[in-house]
């Protein structure tokens, strides 16, 4: 495996700053600003705005890395599709094992993030398909694979896997802290680890960030379709 490209120092610096905002500030800041603005936006519209801000920011920050990755991917489209699909299928298998383990521990378990997304899909499937199905995967892969995994991999592959998996899983439950008990959130956290693991390997096997972006989009769009 040889990575096709790597974010520049400028992209790493600004990407790292934005990662902090993405994980710790924007999830509560965007809804708060919308509320203070007086605009009468629905919950799905607020979420779409949040997805759009993150998408715009990350594609601007990582534009050189993303453009070069797209050029490299178009030279070997078969490999990009292959490793994206392999990662998706691997994620399905591993996730089924983890979910079986979770249900063994708590037969009444339901992922709190999935319940929220299901409600939003019921409100507006089109905005959710664009926001959660297309924009969010690009944002998250640029941050968790392109930034964290790729930068750490040169120093320690193990650290690259662990840190990217933990942060990716944590960001999907951070907004629910204080609203649900710790045990439920820990089980939700576990449920995201298989996807994070397979996204890492989709990137590693292909050497190009486009493969995990494709895998992530496929995962989210299939899940959203099932929620209709």
C-alpha positions as CSV (number, residue, x, y, z in Angstrom):
1,X,0.0,0.0,0.0
2,X,1.2,3.5,-0.9
3,X,-0.9,6.5,-0.1
4,X,-1.5,8.6,-3.2
5,X,-1.1,11.9,-1.4
6,X,-1.1,13.6,2.0
7,X,-2.5,16.9,3.3
8,X,-0.1,19.8,3.3
9,X,1.2,21.4,6.4
10,X,-1.3,24.2,5.9
11,X,-4.1,21.8,5.5
12,X,-3.0,19.8,8.6
13,X,-2.9,23.0,10.7
14,X,-6.2,24.4,9.7
15,X,-7.8,21.0,9.6
16,X,-6.7,20.3,13.1
17,X,-8.2,23.6,14.3
18,X,-11.5,22.9,12.5
19,X,-11.5,19.4,13.9
20,X,-11.7,20.8,17.4
21,X,-14.6,23.1,16.4
22,X,-16.3,20.3,14.6
23,X,-16.3,18.0,17.7
24,X,-16.6,20.5,20.6
25,X,-18.2,23.7,19.4
26,X,-20.3,23.6,16.2
27,X,-22.8,20.9,17.3
28,X,-24.3,23.3,19.9
29,X,-23.2,26.6,18.3
30,X,-25.1,26.3,15.0
31,X,-28.5,25.5,16.6
32,X,-27.9,28.3,19.2
33,X,-27.2,30.8,16.5
34,X,-30.2,29.8,14.4
35,X,-32.4,30.1,17.5
36,X,-31.0,33.6,18.3
37,X,-31.4,34.7,14.7
38,X,-35.1,34.3,14.8
39,X,-35.3,32.3,11.6
40,X,-38.1,29.7,11.8
41,X,-36.1,26.6,10.6
42,X,-37.2,23.1,11.2
43,X,-34.9,20.6,12.9
44,X,-34.0,18.9,9.6
45,X,-33.2,22.4,8.1
46,X,-30.9,23.2,11.0
47,X,-29.2,19.9,10.5
48,X,-28.8,20.5,6.8
49,X,-27.3,23.9,7.6
50,X,-24.8,22.2,10.0
51,X,-23.9,19.6,7.3
52,X,-23.4,22.4,4.8
53,X,-21.2,24.5,7.0
54,X,-18.9,21.5,7.7
55,X,-18.9,20.4,4.1
56,X,-17.9,23.9,2.8
57,X,-15.3,24.4,5.5
58,X,-13.5,21.0,5.1
59,X,-13.6,21.1,1.3
60,X,-12.0,24.6,1.3
61,X,-9.4,23.6,3.9
62,X,-8.5,20.3,2.2
63,X,-9.1,21.4,-1.4
64,X,-5.6,20.6,-2.7
65,X,-5.5,17.2,-1.0
66,X,-9.1,16.4,-2.2
67,X,-8.5,17.5,-5.8
68,X,-5.3,15.5,-6.1
69,X,-7.0,12.5,-4.5
70,X,-9.8,12.7,-7.0
71,X,-7.3,12.9,-9.9
72,X,-5.5,9.9,-8.6
73,X,-8.8,8.0,-8.1
74,X,-9.9,8.6,-11.6
75,X,-6.7,7.0,-12.9
76,X,-7.6,3.7,-11.1
77,X,-11.5,3.9,-10.7
78,X,-11.7,0.1,-10.4
79,X,-9.6,0.0,-7.3
80,X,-11.5,2.9,-5.7
81,X,-14.8,1.2,-6.2
82,X,-13.4,-2.2,-5.2
83,X,-12.0,-1.2,-1.9
84,X,-15.0,1.0,-1.1
85,X,-17.3,-2.0,-1.7
86,X,-15.0,-4.4,0.2
87,X,-15.0,-2.0,3.1
88,X,-18.8,-1.7,3.1
89,X,-19.3,-5.4,3.0
90,X,-16.8,-5.9,5.8
91,X,-18.5,-3.3,7.9
92,X,-21.8,-5.1,7.5
93,X,-20.4,-8.3,8.8
94,X,-18.5,-6.8,11.7
95,X,-21.4,-4.5,12.6
96,X,-23.8,-7.5,12.7
97,X,-21.5,-9.2,15.2
98,X,-21.2,-6.1,17.4
99,X,-24.9,-5.5,17.3
100,X,-25.6,-9.1,18.3
101,X,-23.2,-8.6,21.3
102,X,-24.9,-5.4,22.2
103,X,-28.4,-6.9,22.1
104,X,-27.1,-9.8,24.2
105,X,-26.1,-7.2,26.9
106,X,-29.2,-5.1,26.4
107,X,-32.1,-6.7,24.4
108,X,-34.0,-3.4,24.3
109,X,-31.1,-1.4,23.0
110,X,-31.7,1.2,20.2
111,X,-29.1,3.6,18.9
112,X,-30.1,7.1,19.9
113,X,-28.4,8.7,16.9
114,X,-30.3,6.3,14.5
115,X,-33.6,7.3,16.2
116,X,-32.9,11.0,15.7
117,X,-31.9,10.4,12.0
118,X,-35.1,8.3,11.5
119,X,-37.2,11.2,12.7
120,X,-35.4,13.7,10.4
121,X,-35.7,11.3,7.4
122,X,-39.5,11.2,8.0
123,X,-39.5,15.0,7.9
124,X,-37.5,15.4,4.7
125,X,-35.7,12.5,3.0
126,X,-34.2,14.7,0.3
127,X,-32.4,17.1,2.6
128,X,-31.1,14.2,4.7
129,X,-29.9,12.3,1.6
130,X,-27.9,15.3,0.5
131,X,-26.7,16.3,4.0
132,X,-26.2,13.0,5.8
133,X,-25.7,10.9,2.7
134,X,-23.3,13.0,0.7
135,X,-21.9,16.0,2.5
136,X,-21.3,14.4,5.9
137,X,-19.3,11.5,4.6
138,X,-17.0,13.9,2.7
139,X,-16.5,16.0,5.8
140,X,-15.9,13.1,8.2
141,X,-13.6,11.3,5.9
142,X,-11.4,14.3,5.3
143,X,-11.2,14.9,9.1
144,X,-11.0,11.3,10.5
145,X,-9.2,9.5,7.7
146,X,-7.5,12.2,5.7
147,X,-6.3,14.2,8.7
148,X,-6.1,12.0,11.8
149,X,-5.4,8.6,10.2
150,X,-3.1,9.7,7.4
151,X,-1.0,12.0,9.5
152,X,-0.6,9.6,12.4
153,X,0.0,6.6,10.2
154,X,3.6,7.6,9.3
155,X,4.5,7.6,13.0
156,X,2.4,4.8,14.3
157,X,-0.2,2.7,12.3
158,X,-1.7,1.5,15.6
159,X,-2.2,5.0,16.9
160,X,-3.7,6.0,13.6
161,X,-6.3,3.3,13.8
162,X,-7.1,3.8,17.5
163,X,-7.3,7.6,17.5
164,X,-9.3,7.8,14.3
165,X,-11.7,5.1,15.4
166,X,-12.3,6.6,18.8
167,X,-12.8,10.1,17.6
168,X,-15.1,9.0,14.7
169,X,-17.3,6.9,17.1
170,X,-17.2,9.6,19.8
171,X,-18.5,12.4,17.5
172,X,-21.6,10.4,16.7
173,X,-22.6,10.3,20.4
174,X,-21.2,13.5,21.8
175,X,-24.3,15.5,21.2
176,X,-26.4,13.1,23.3
177,X,-24.2,13.4,26.4
178,X,-26.3,14.5,29.4
179,X,-29.5,13.4,27.7
180,X,-29.0,9.6,27.9
181,X,-27.3,7.4,30.5
182,X,-23.6,6.5,30.1
183,X,-24.3,2.8,29.5
184,X,-26.5,3.5,26.5
185,X,-24.0,5.9,25.0
186,X,-21.2,3.4,25.5
187,X,-23.2,0.8,23.6
188,X,-23.8,3.3,20.8
189,X,-20.1,4.1,20.8
190,X,-19.3,0.4,20.3
191,X,-21.7,0.2,17.4
192,X,-19.7,2.7,15.4
193,X,-16.3,1.0,15.8
194,X,-16.7,-1.6,13.0
195,X,-17.5,1.1,10.4
196,X,-14.6,3.2,11.6
197,X,-12.3,0.2,11.4
198,X,-13.4,-0.7,7.9
199,X,-13.2,2.9,6.7
200,X,-9.6,3.0,7.9
201,X,-8.8,-0.1,5.9
202,X,-10.6,1.1,2.9
203,X,-8.3,4.0,2.9
204,X,-5.2,1.9,3.7
205,X,-5.9,-0.7,1.0
206,X,-6.7,1.8,-1.7
207,X,-4.2,4.5,-0.7
208,X,-6.8,7.1,-1.6
209,X,-9.3,9.0,0.5
210,X,-11.9,8.7,-2.2
211,X,-12.5,5.0,-1.4
212,X,-13.6,5.5,2.2
213,X,-15.7,8.5,1.1
214,X,-17.4,6.3,-1.4
215,X,-17.9,3.6,1.2
216,X,-19.2,6.1,3.8
217,X,-21.7,7.5,1.3
218,X,-22.9,4.0,0.3
219,X,-23.3,3.1,4.0
220,X,-25.3,6.2,4.9
221,X,-27.5,6.3,1.8
222,X,-28.4,2.6,2.2
223,X,-29.3,3.2,5.8
224,X,-31.3,6.3,5.0
225,X,-33.2,4.4,2.3
226,X,-34.1,1.7,4.8
227,X,-35.5,4.4,7.2
228,X,-38.1,5.7,4.7
